[in-house]
């Protein structure tokens, strides 16, 4: 992640929300933690892709999962998603295309919306890297 940020010099990063994110996959959680560390070191803002509390609670109850949910007031950014297109993309990954799975249920519960929040990871020292300086969002 550090190498890519150094090469691309993005205005910000997008991560699966911490605390189980939106998938619960350990590799996604590890990638998000790594990206958050790099964002903190580079003083970059981060868009965290998160679950509304009510969706997390249903998934946790139905699947014994451990998702962290947020009040909708904490998720001010809502993005409309073409679920048909997304499902076609998911179908390309046989291990993911399982009706009745956590993924399928999450998509059903969210409808055509995904939720994000803008965060800025804490830094322990000023960054020498910095960002390109532009805003992540207008």
Secondary structure, DSSP 8 states (H G I E B T S, - for coil): -HHHHHHH--SEEEEE-SSSTTT--HHHHHHHHHHHHHHHHHT-EEEEEEEEHHHHHHHHHHH-----EE-GGG--EEEE--HHHHHHHHHTSTTT--TTSHHHHHHHHHTTEEEEEEEE---SS--SS---S--S--
